[in-house]
């Protein structure tokens, strides 16, 4: 019998555990239940902090969506984002938002409306 280094054996073992946990959420929960509660709290906190990847945000071009698909399509795309992400979209496309949407406490619908208005303004400027 050929002996394997310990790290290869552990990698194989953990790969199998991870694969099963991905397929079987109940198994993953039972595994987490075997850990001390402090570790689980850290895992839950880390899960809450997950952010939509920048690639998704960068792929939303308000002016392009308005031109190709219309206002409702843009409204739907923007509705899936957080307030911070909406501001990032506006900033990355150099859209100037109205005062009501720039405030720290601006409501999400106000930011969405401002992004749409700014996109429409850009379209009208290009057409002129």
N, CA, C and O atoms as a GROMACS GRO file, in nm:
protein
  512
    1UNK      N    1   0.084  -0.117   0.000
    1UNK     CA    2   0.000   0.000   0.000
    1UNK      C    3   0.088   0.124   0.000
    1UNK      O    4   0.183   0.132   0.078
    2UNK      N    5   0.058   0.221  -0.088
    2UNK     CA    6   0.135   0.344  -0.098
    2UNK      C    7   0.080   0.444   0.002
    2UNK      O    8  -0.041   0.463   0.013
    3UNK      N    9   0.170   0.507   0.075
    3UNK     CA   10   0.124   0.606   0.173
    3UNK      C   11   0.115   0.743   0.105
    3UNK      O   12   0.196   0.778   0.018
    4UNK      N   13   0.016   0.818   0.147
    4UNK     CA   14  -0.004   0.953   0.093
    4UNK      C   15   0.028   1.054   0.202
    4UNK      O   16   0.010   1.025   0.320
    5UNK      N   17   0.076   1.172   0.162
    5UNK     CA   18   0.098   1.276   0.262
    5UNK      C   19  -0.034   1.313   0.330
    5UNK      O   20  -0.141   1.305   0.269
    6UNK      N   21  -0.025   1.352   0.453
    6UNK     CA   22  -0.144   1.384   0.532
    6UNK      C   23  -0.228   1.493   0.466
    6UNK      O   24  -0.351   1.487   0.469
    7UNK      N   25  -0.162   1.593   0.407
    7UNK     CA   26  -0.240   1.703   0.349
    7UNK      C   27  -0.323   1.657   0.228
    7UNK      O   28  -0.429   1.714   0.202
    8UNK      N   29  -0.278   1.556   0.155
    8UNK     CA   30  -0.356   1.502   0.043
    8UNK      C   31  -0.480   1.428   0.096
    8UNK      O   32  -0.589   1.440   0.040
    9UNK      N   33  -0.460   1.352   0.202
    9UNK     CA   34  -0.572   1.279   0.262
    9UNK      C   35  -0.676   1.377   0.314
    9UNK      O   36  -0.796   1.359   0.292
   10UNK      N   37  -0.630   1.482   0.384
   10UNK     CA   38  -0.723   1.582   0.438
   10UNK      C   39  -0.796   1.658   0.327
   10UNK      O   40  -0.915   1.686   0.338
   11UNK      N   41  -0.724   1.691   0.221
   11UNK     CA   42  -0.786   1.762   0.110
   11UNK      C   43  -0.897   1.677   0.049
   11UNK      O   44  -1.006   1.728   0.021
   12UNK      N   45  -0.870   1.550   0.028
   12UNK     CA   46  -0.971   1.460  -0.028
   12UNK      C   47  -1.092   1.451   0.064
   12UNK      O   48  -1.206   1.457   0.018
   13UNK      N   49  -1.067   1.438   0.192
   13UNK     CA   50  -1.174   1.430   0.290
   13UNK      C   51  -1.259   1.557   0.289
   13UNK      O   52  -1.382   1.550   0.281
   14UNK      N   53  -1.194   1.672   0.298
   14UNK     CA   54  -1.268   1.798   0.304
   14UNK      C   55  -1.338   1.830   0.173
   14UNK      O   56  -1.446   1.888   0.174
   15UNK      N   57  -1.279   1.794   0.061
   15UNK     CA   58  -1.346   1.813  -0.068
   15UNK      C   59  -1.478   1.736  -0.072
   15UNK      O   60  -1.578   1.786  -0.122
   16UNK      N   61  -1.476   1.613  -0.019
   16UNK     CA   62  -1.597   1.531  -0.016
   16UNK      C   63  -1.702   1.592   0.077
   16UNK      O   64  -1.821   1.594   0.044
   17UNK      N   65  -1.658   1.643   0.190
   17UNK     CA   66  -1.751   1.705   0.286
   17UNK      C   67  -1.814   1.829   0.224
   17UNK      O   68  -1.935   1.849   0.234
   18UNK      N   69  -1.733   1.911   0.159
   18UNK     CA   70  -1.783   2.033   0.097
   18UNK      C   71  -1.881   2.000  -0.016
   18UNK      O   72  -1.986   2.062  -0.028
   19UNK      N   73  -1.846   1.902  -0.096
   19UNK     CA   74  -1.933   1.862  -0.206
   19UNK      C   75  -2.069   1.817  -0.154
   19UNK      O   76  -2.172   1.855  -0.208
   20UNK      N   77  -2.068   1.736  -0.049
   20UNK     CA   78  -2.195   1.688   0.008
   20UNK      C   79  -2.273   1.804   0.072
   20UNK      O   80  -2.396   1.808   0.060
   21UNK      N   81  -2.205   1.897   0.138
   21UNK     CA   82  -2.272   2.010   0.201
   21UNK      C   83  -2.337   2.102   0.096
   21UNK      O   84  -2.441   2.161   0.122
   22UNK      N   85  -2.276   2.113  -0.022
   22UNK     CA   86  -2.334   2.193  -0.130
   22UNK      C   87  -2.461   2.129  -0.184
   22UNK      O   88  -2.556   2.198  -0.219
   23UNK      N   89  -2.462   1.996  -0.190
   23UNK     CA   90  -2.578   1.924  -0.243
   23UNK      C   91  -2.687   1.905  -0.140
   23UNK      O   92  -2.805   1.895  -0.175
   24UNK      N   93  -2.650   1.900  -0.012
   24UNK     CA   94  -2.743   1.862   0.093
   24UNK      C   95  -2.738   1.966   0.206
   24UNK      O   96  -2.655   1.954   0.296
   25UNK      N   97  -2.825   2.067   0.203
   25UNK     CA   98  -2.824   2.171   0.306
   25UNK      C   99  -2.843   2.116   0.447
   25UNK      O  100  -2.788   2.171   0.543
   26UNK      N  101  -2.921   2.010   0.461
   26UNK     CA  102  -2.941   1.950   0.594
   26UNK      C  103  -2.811   1.899   0.652
   26UNK      O  104  -2.784   1.914   0.771
   27UNK      N  105  -2.730   1.838   0.568
   27UNK     CA  106  -2.598   1.791   0.609
   27UNK      C  107  -2.512   1.908   0.654
   27UNK      O  108  -2.442   1.899   0.756
   28UNK      N  109  -2.516   2.018   0.579
   28UNK     CA  110  -2.437   2.136   0.614
   28UNK      C  111  -2.480   2.191   0.750
   28UNK      O  112  -2.396   2.230   0.832
   29UNK      N  113  -2.610   2.195   0.774
   29UNK     CA  114  -2.661   2.244   0.901
   29UNK      C  115  -2.617   2.154   1.016
   29UNK      O  116  -2.577   2.203   1.122
   30UNK      N  117  -2.623   2.022   0.996
   30UNK     CA  118  -2.579   1.929   1.100
   30UNK      C  119  -2.430   1.946   1.129
   30UNK      O  120  -2.388   1.939   1.244
   31UNK      N  121  -2.351   1.967   1.025
   31UNK     CA  122  -2.207   1.990   1.046
   31UNK      C  123  -2.185   2.117   1.129
   31UNK      O  124  -2.106   2.118   1.223
   32UNK      N  125  -2.256   2.224   1.092
   32UNK     CA  126  -2.242   2.348   1.168
   32UNK      C  127  -2.288   2.331   1.312
   32UNK      O  128  -2.234   2.394   1.403
   33UNK      N  129  -2.388   2.247   1.332
   33UNK     CA  130  -2.437   2.220   1.468
   33UNK      C  131  -2.334   2.154   1.557
   33UNK      O  132  -2.342   2.162   1.679
   34UNK      N  133  -2.238   2.087   1.495
   34UNK     CA  134  -2.133   2.021   1.572
   34UNK      C  135  -2.023   2.118   1.616
   34UNK      O  136  -1.938   2.083   1.697
   35UNK      N  137  -2.027   2.239   1.562
   35UNK     CA  138  -1.924   2.338   1.596
   35UNK      C  139  -1.969   2.425   1.713
   35UNK      O  140  -2.088   2.436   1.740
   36UNK      N  141  -1.873   2.488   1.783
   36UNK     CA  142  -1.910   2.580   1.891
   36UNK      C  143  -1.995   2.695   1.837
   36UNK      O  144  -1.978   2.736   1.723
   37UNK      N  145  -2.087   2.747   1.918
   37UNK     CA  146  -2.181   2.849   1.872
   37UNK      C  147  -2.112   2.977   1.827
   37UNK      O  148  -2.165   3.044   1.738
   38UNK      N  149  -1.999   3.012   1.882
   38UNK     CA  150  -1.927   3.134   1.840
   38UNK      C  151  -1.886   3.128   1.695
   38UNK      O  152  -1.888   3.229   1.625
   39UNK      N  153  -1.847   3.012   1.649
   39UNK     CA  154  -1.806   2.995   1.509
   39UNK      C  155  -1.926   3.011   1.418
   39UNK      O  156  -1.915   3.073   1.312
   40UNK      N  157  -2.039   2.956   1.456
   40UNK     CA  158  -2.160   2.965   1.374
   40UNK      C  159  -2.203   3.111   1.363
   40UNK      O  160  -2.245   3.155   1.256
   41UNK      N  161  -2.194   3.186   1.473
   41UNK     CA  162  -2.230   3.327   1.468
   41UNK      C  163  -2.141   3.401   1.370
   41UNK      O  164  -2.189   3.488   1.297
   42UNK      N  165  -2.013   3.368   1.366
   42UNK     CA  166  -1.921   3.431   1.271
   42UNK      C  167  -1.958   3.394   1.128
   42UNK      O  168  -1.950   3.479   1.039
   43UNK      N  169  -1.998   3.271   1.104
   43UNK     CA  170  -2.038   3.228   0.970
   43UNK      C  171  -2.162   3.303   0.926
   43UNK      O  172  -2.168   3.352   0.813
   44UNK      N  173  -2.261   3.314   1.014
   44UNK     CA  174  -2.385   3.385   0.978
   44UNK      C  175  -2.356   3.532   0.951
   44UNK      O  176  -2.414   3.590   0.859
   45UNK      N  177  -2.268   3.594   1.029
   45UNK     CA  178  -2.232   3.733   1.006
   45UNK      C  179  -2.164   3.748   0.871
   45UNK      O  180  -2.192   3.841   0.797
   46UNK      N  181  -2.075   3.656   0.839
   46UNK     CA  182  -2.005   3.662   0.710
   46UNK      C  183  -2.104   3.644   0.596
   46UNK      O  184  -2.089   3.709   0.493
   47UNK      N  185  -2.205   3.559   0.612
   47UNK     CA  186  -2.304   3.540   0.507
   47UNK      C  187  -2.386   3.665   0.485
   47UNK      O  188  -2.421   3.696   0.371
   48UNK      N  189  -2.418   3.738   0.590
   48UNK     CA  190  -2.496   3.861   0.576
   48UNK      C  191  -2.418   3.969   0.503
   48UNK      O  192  -2.478   4.056   0.440
   49UNK      N  193  -2.288   3.965   0.511
   49UNK     CA  194  -2.205   4.069   0.451
   49UNK      C  195  -2.180   4.047   0.302
   49UNK      O  196  -2.117   4.130   0.238
   50UNK      N  197  -2.230   3.937   0.247
   50UNK     CA  198  -2.207   3.912   0.106
   50UNK      C  199  -2.272   4.021   0.023
   50UNK      O  200  -2.385   4.062   0.049
   51UNK      N  201  -2.200   4.068  -0.076
   51UNK     CA  202  -2.246   4.176  -0.160
   51UNK      C  203  -2.254   4.126  -0.304
   51UNK      O  204  -2.176   4.040  -0.345
   52UNK      N  205  -2.346   4.181  -0.378
   52UNK     CA  206  -2.354   4.147  -0.518
   52UNK      C  207  -2.222   4.183  -0.584
   52UNK      O  208  -2.172   4.294  -0.565
   53UNK      N  209  -2.165   4.093  -0.660
   53UNK     CA  210  -2.037   4.123  -0.723
   53UNK      C  211  -2.044   4.247  -0.811
   53UNK      O  212  -2.147   4.275  -0.872
   54UNK      N  213  -1.933   4.320  -0.819
   54UNK     CA  214  -1.924   4.441  -0.899
   54UNK      C  215  -1.956   4.416  -1.046
   54UNK      O  216  -2.007   4.505  -1.114
   55UNK      N  217  -1.927   4.297  -1.094
   55UNK     CA  218  -1.952   4.266  -1.234
   55UNK      C  219  -2.099   4.288  -1.266
   55UNK      O  220  -2.131   4.343  -1.371
   56UNK      N  221  -2.189   4.244  -1.177
   56UNK     CA  222  -2.332   4.262  -1.201
   56UNK      C  223  -2.368   4.409  -1.203
   56UNK      O  224  -2.448   4.452  -1.286
   57UNK      N  225  -2.312   4.486  -1.111
   57UNK     CA  226  -2.341   4.628  -1.105
   57UNK      C  227  -2.287   4.697  -1.229
   57UNK      O  228  -2.356   4.780  -1.290
   58UNK      N  229  -2.166   4.664  -1.266
   58UNK     CA  230  -2.104   4.728  -1.382
   58UNK      C  231  -2.176   4.693  -1.511
   58UNK      O  232  -2.171   4.769  -1.608
   59UNK      N  233  -2.244   4.579  -1.514
   59UNK     CA  234  -2.313   4.539  -1.637
   59UNK      C  235  -2.443   4.615  -1.656
   59UNK      O  236  -2.504   4.606  -1.763
   60UNK      N  237  -2.487   4.690  -1.556
   60UNK     CA  238  -2.610   4.768  -1.569
   60UNK      C  239  -2.574   4.907  -1.619
   60UNK      O  240  -2.521   4.990  -1.545
   61UNK      N  241  -2.605   4.931  -1.745
   61UNK     CA  242  -2.583   5.061  -1.807
   61UNK      C  243  -2.721   5.123  -1.828
   61UNK      O  244  -2.792   5.086  -1.921
   62UNK      N  245  -2.759   5.219  -1.742
   62UNK     CA  246  -2.895   5.273  -1.749
   62UNK      C  247  -2.932   5.331  -1.886
   62UNK      O  248  -3.043   5.311  -1.934
   63UNK      N  249  -2.840   5.401  -1.948
   63UNK     CA  250  -2.870   5.464  -2.077
   63UNK      C  251  -2.891   5.356  -2.184
   63UNK      O  252  -2.984   5.366  -2.265
   64UNK      N  253  -2.808   5.256  -2.185
   64UNK     CA  254  -2.820   5.148  -2.282
   64UNK      C  255  -2.949   5.070  -2.263
   64UNK      O  256  -3.018   5.038  -2.360
   65UNK      N  257  -2.981   5.039  -2.138
   65UNK     CA  258  -3.104   4.965  -2.110
   65UNK      C  259  -3.226   5.047  -2.151
   65UNK      O  260  -3.320   4.993  -2.209
   66UNK      N  261  -3.225   5.178  -2.121
   66UNK     CA  262  -3.336   5.263  -2.162
   66UNK      C  263  -3.352   5.262  -2.314
   66UNK      O  264  -3.463   5.249  -2.365
   67UNK      N  265  -3.241   5.276  -2.384
   67UNK     CA  266  -3.246   5.284  -2.530
   67UNK      C  267  -3.292   5.153  -2.593
   67UNK      O  268  -3.373   5.153  -2.686
   68UNK      N  269  -3.241   5.040  -2.542
   68UNK     CA  270  -3.272   4.911  -2.603
   68UNK      C  271  -3.402   4.848  -2.554
   68UNK      O  272  -3.480   4.795  -2.632
   69UNK      N  273  -3.424   4.855  -2.422
   69UNK     CA  274  -3.533   4.778  -2.362
   69UNK      C  275  -3.643   4.862  -2.298
   69UNK      O  276  -3.751   4.810  -2.270
   70UNK      N  277  -3.619   4.990  -2.276
   70UNK     CA  278  -3.721   5.078  -2.220
   70UNK      C  279  -3.713   5.097  -2.069
   70UNK      O  280  -3.633   5.035  -1.999
   71UNK      N  281  -3.801   5.185  -2.024
   71UNK     CA  282  -3.800   5.226  -1.883
   71UNK      C  283  -3.835   5.114  -1.787
   71UNK      O  284  -3.773   5.102  -1.681
   72UNK      N  285  -3.932   5.032  -1.822
   72UNK     CA  286  -3.972   4.923  -1.730
   72UNK      C  287  -3.859   4.823  -1.709
   72UNK      O  288  -3.839   4.774  -1.597
   73UNK      N  289  -3.784   4.792  -1.814
   73UNK     CA  290  -3.671   4.701  -1.801
   73UNK      C  291  -3.565   4.760  -1.710
   73UNK      O  292  -3.506   4.691  -1.627
   74UNK      N  293  -3.542   4.890  -1.726
   74UNK     CA  294  -3.443   4.956  -1.640
   74UNK      C  295  -3.492   4.958  -1.496
   74UNK      O  296  -3.416   4.932  -1.404
   75UNK      N  297  -3.619   4.989  -1.477
   75UNK     CA  298  -3.676   4.992  -1.342
   75UNK      C  299  -3.662   4.855  -1.274
   75UNK      O  300  -3.631   4.847  -1.155
   76UNK      N  301  -3.686   4.750  -1.348
   76UNK     CA  302  -3.673   4.614  -1.294
   76UNK      C  303  -3.528   4.584  -1.256
   76UNK      O  304  -3.502   4.531  -1.149
   77UNK      N  305  -3.435   4.619  -1.344
   77UNK     CA  306  -3.293   4.595  -1.316
   77UNK      C  307  -3.247   4.674  -1.194
   77UNK      O  308  -3.174   4.622  -1.109
   78UNK      N  309  -3.289   4.798  -1.185
   78UNK     CA  310  -3.248   4.882  -1.072
   78UNK      C  311  -3.315   4.837  -0.942
   78UNK      O  312  -3.256   4.850  -0.834
   79UNK      N  313  -3.436   4.786  -0.952
   79UNK     CA  314  -3.509   4.742  -0.833
   79UNK      C  315  -3.441   4.628  -0.759
   79UNK      O  316  -3.465   4.608  -0.640
   80UNK      N  317  -3.357   4.554  -0.828
   80UNK     CA  318  -3.288   4.440  -0.766
   80UNK      C  319  -3.163   4.484  -0.689
   80UNK      O  320  -3.101   4.402  -0.621
   81UNK      N  321  -3.126   4.610  -0.699
   81UNK     CA  322  -3.003   4.659  -0.634
   81UNK      C  323  -3.032   4.727  -0.501
   81UNK      O  324  -3.145   4.769  -0.474
   82UNK      N  325  -2.928   4.736  -0.419
   82UNK     CA  326  -2.939   4.811  -0.294
   82UNK      C  327  -2.918   4.959  -0.324
   82UNK      O  328  -2.878   4.996  -0.434
   83UNK      N  329  -2.945   5.043  -0.225
   83UNK     CA  330  -2.924   5.187  -0.243
   83UNK      C  331  -2.778   5.218  -0.276
   83UNK      O  332  -2.750   5.300  -0.363
   84UNK      N  333  -2.687   5.152  -0.208
   84UNK     CA  334  -2.544   5.173  -0.234
   84UNK      C  335  -2.510   5.133  -0.377
   84UNK      O  336  -2.437   5.204  -0.446
   85UNK      N  337  -2.562   5.020  -0.420
   85UNK     CA  338  -2.535   4.973  -0.556
   85UNK      C  339  -2.595   5.068  -0.660
   85UNK      O  340  -2.534   5.092  -0.764
   86UNK      N  341  -2.714   5.121  -0.632
   86UNK     CA  342  -2.775   5.217  -0.724
   86UNK      C  343  -2.685   5.340  -0.740
   86UNK      O  344  -2.665   5.390  -0.851
   87UNK      N  345  -2.632   5.386  -0.629
   87UNK     CA  346  -2.541   5.502  -0.636
   87UNK      C  347  -2.414   5.467  -0.713
   87UNK      O  348  -2.361   5.551  -0.787
   88UNK      N  349  -2.365   5.345  -0.696
   88UNK     CA  350  -2.246   5.302  -0.770
   88UNK      C  351  -2.273   5.298  -0.920
   88UNK      O  352  -2.188   5.338  -1.000
   89UNK      N  353  -2.391   5.250  -0.958
   89UNK     CA  354  -2.428   5.247  -1.100
   89UNK      C  355  -2.428   5.389  -1.156
   89UNK      O  356  -2.371   5.415  -1.262
   90UNK      N  357  -2.493   5.481  -1.084
   90UNK     CA  358  -2.499   5.620  -1.130
   90UNK      C  359  -2.359   5.679  -1.142
   90UNK      O  360  -2.327   5.746  -1.240
   91UNK      N  361  -2.277   5.654  -1.042
   91UNK     CA  362  -2.141   5.710  -1.043
   91UNK      C  363  -2.058   5.650  -1.156
   91UNK      O  364  -1.985   5.723  -1.225
   92UNK      N  365  -2.066   5.519  -1.176
   92UNK     CA  366  -1.984   5.455  -1.278
   92UNK      C  367  -2.022   5.499  -1.419
   92UNK      O  368  -1.940   5.490  -1.511
   93UNK      N  369  -2.146   5.547  -1.437
   93UNK     CA  370  -2.190   5.594  -1.569
   93UNK      C  371  -2.201   5.746  -1.574
   93UNK      O  372  -2.259   5.803  -1.667
   94UNK      N  373  -2.145   5.810  -1.473
   94UNK     CA  374  -2.137   5.956  -1.465
   94UNK      C  375  -2.274   6.022  -1.478
   94UNK      O  376  -2.289   6.124  -1.546
   95UNK      N  377  -2.372   5.963  -1.412
   95UNK     CA  378  -2.506   6.020  -1.410
   95UNK      C  379  -2.518   6.113  -1.290
   95UNK      O  380  -2.477   6.078  -1.179
   96UNK      N  381  -2.572   6.229  -1.312
   96UNK     CA  382  -2.589   6.326  -1.204
   96UNK      C  383  -2.728   6.309  -1.147
   96UNK      O  384  -2.828   6.328  -1.216
   97UNK      N  385  -2.733   6.271  -1.020
   97UNK     CA  386  -2.861   6.245  -0.955
   97UNK      C  387  -2.917   6.374  -0.895
   97UNK      O  388  -2.843   6.465  -0.858
   98UNK      N  389  -3.050   6.379  -0.885
   98UNK     CA  390  -3.117   6.494  -0.825
   98UNK      C  391  -3.081   6.503  -0.676
   98UNK      O  392  -3.033   6.407  -0.617
   99UNK      N  393  -3.104   6.619  -0.620
   99UNK     CA  394  -3.072   6.641  -0.478
   99UNK      C  395  -3.145   6.543  -0.387
   99UNK      O  396  -3.088   6.496  -0.289
  100UNK      N  397  -3.271   6.512  -0.418
  100UNK     CA  398  -3.349   6.423  -0.332
  100UNK      C  399  -3.291   6.281  -0.329
  100UNK      O  400  -3.316   6.206  -0.235
  101UNK      N  401  -3.216   6.245  -0.432
  101UNK     CA  402  -3.159   6.110  -0.439
  101UNK      C  403  -3.015   6.105  -0.387
  101UNK      O  404  -2.962   5.997  -0.363
  102UNK      N  405  -2.954   6.220  -0.370
  102UNK     CA  406  -2.814   6.221  -0.326
  102UNK      C  407  -2.799   6.216  -0.175
  102UNK      O  408  -2.693   6.179  -0.124
  103UNK      N  409  -2.902   6.252  -0.103
  103UNK     CA  410  -2.893   6.256   0.042
  103UNK      C  411  -2.869   6.119   0.103
  103UNK      O  412  -2.906   6.016   0.046
  104UNK      N  413  -2.805   6.120   0.220
  104UNK     CA  414  -2.773   5.995   0.289
  104UNK      C  415  -2.898   5.913   0.320
  104UNK      O  416  -2.895   5.790   0.316
  105UNK      N  417  -3.007   5.981   0.349
  105UNK     CA  418  -3.131   5.913   0.387
  105UNK      C  419  -3.230   5.901   0.271
  105UNK      O  420  -3.348   5.878   0.294
  106UNK      N  421  -3.182   5.916   0.150
  106UNK     CA  422  -3.272   5.907   0.034
  106UNK      C  423  -3.333   5.768   0.026
  106UNK      O  424  -3.267   5.667   0.051
  107UNK      N  425  -3.460   5.765  -0.009
  107UNK     CA  426  -3.531   5.638  -0.023
  107UNK      C  427  -3.490   5.572  -0.154
  107UNK      O  428  -3.458   5.639  -0.252
  108UNK      N  429  -3.493   5.440  -0.154
  108UNK     CA  430  -3.456   5.364  -0.273
  108UNK      C  431  -3.539   5.403  -0.396
  108UNK      O  432  -3.483   5.420  -0.504
  109UNK      N  433  -3.673   5.417  -0.382
  109UNK     CA  434  -3.751   5.458  -0.500
  109UNK      C  435  -3.707   5.594  -0.557
  109UNK      O  436  -3.710   5.615  -0.678
  110UNK      N  437  -3.668   5.685  -0.469
  110UNK     CA  438  -3.622   5.817  -0.516
  110UNK      C  439  -3.491   5.804  -0.594
  110UNK      O  440  -3.471   5.874  -0.693
  111UNK      N  441  -3.404   5.715  -0.550
  111UNK     CA  442  -3.276   5.695  -0.620
  111UNK      C  443  -3.304   5.630  -0.757
  111UNK      O  444  -3.244   5.669  -0.857
  112UNK      N  445  -3.394   5.533  -0.759
  112UNK     CA  446  -3.429   5.467  -0.886
  112UNK      C  447  -3.484   5.571  -0.984
  112UNK      O  448  -3.444   5.575  -1.100
  113UNK      N  449  -3.576   5.654  -0.938
  113UNK     CA  450  -3.634   5.757  -1.024
  113UNK      C  451  -3.526   5.851  -1.076
  113UNK      O  452  -3.527   5.890  -1.193
  114UNK      N  453  -3.434   5.889  -0.989
  114UNK     CA  454  -3.328   5.981  -1.029
  114UNK      C  455  -3.236   5.919  -1.133
  114UNK      O  456  -3.193   5.986  -1.227
  115UNK      N  457  -3.205   5.790  -1.118
  115UNK     CA  458  -3.121   5.722  -1.217
  115UNK      C  459  -3.194   5.717  -1.351
  115UNK      O  460  -3.133   5.740  -1.456
  116UNK      N  461  -3.323   5.687  -1.349
  116UNK     CA  462  -3.401   5.682  -1.472
  116UNK      C  463  -3.406   5.820  -1.538
  116UNK      O  464  -3.385   5.833  -1.658
  117UNK      N  465  -3.432   5.923  -1.458
  117UNK     CA  466  -3.437   6.060  -1.511
  117UNK      C  467  -3.303   6.100  -1.571
  117UNK      O  468  -3.298   6.161  -1.678
  118UNK      N  469  -3.194   6.067  -1.502
  118UNK     CA  470  -3.061   6.100  -1.553
  118UNK      C  471  -3.032   6.026  -1.682
  118UNK      O  472  -2.972   6.082  -1.774
  119UNK      N  473  -3.074   5.900  -1.690
  119UNK     CA  474  -3.057   5.823  -1.812
  119UNK      C  475  -3.137   5.881  -1.927
  119UNK      O  476  -3.089   5.888  -2.040
  120UNK      N  477  -3.260   5.922  -1.899
  120UNK     CA  478  -3.343   5.984  -2.002
  120UNK      C  479  -3.283   6.116  -2.050
  120UNK      O  480  -3.288   6.148  -2.168
  121UNK      N  481  -3.227   6.190  -1.957
  121UNK     CA  482  -3.163   6.317  -1.993
  121UNK      C  483  -3.045   6.290  -2.088
  121UNK      O  484  -3.028   6.360  -2.187
  122UNK      N  485  -2.966   6.189  -2.058
  122UNK     CA  486  -2.852   6.154  -2.143
  122UNK      C  487  -2.900   6.115  -2.284
  122UNK      O  488  -2.839   6.154  -2.384
  123UNK      N  489  -3.007   6.038  -2.290
  123UNK     CA  490  -3.062   5.999  -2.420
  123UNK      C  491  -3.109   6.122  -2.498
  123UNK      O  492  -3.086   6.132  -2.618
  124UNK      N  493  -3.175   6.213  -2.431
  124UNK     CA  494  -3.225   6.333  -2.500
  124UNK      C  495  -3.110   6.422  -2.547
  124UNK      O  496  -3.119   6.486  -2.652
  125UNK      N  497  -3.004   6.427  -2.469
  125UNK     CA  498  -2.886   6.506  -2.508
  125UNK      C  499  -2.819   6.447  -2.631
  125UNK      O  500  -2.774   6.519  -2.719
  126UNK      N  501  -2.813   6.315  -2.636
  126UNK     CA  502  -2.750   6.248  -2.750
  126UNK      C  503  -2.834   6.266  -2.877
  126UNK      O  504  -2.780   6.276  -2.987
  127UNK      N  505  -2.966   6.270  -2.859
  127UNK     CA  506  -3.054   6.284  -2.975
  127UNK      C  507  -3.052   6.427  -3.031
  127UNK      O  508  -3.079   6.449  -3.149
  128UNK      N  509  -3.018   6.522  -2.945
  128UNK     CA  510  -3.018   6.663  -2.989
  128UNK      C  511  -2.898   6.699  -3.074
  128UNK      O  512  -2.885   6.813  -3.118
   0.00000   0.00000   0.00000
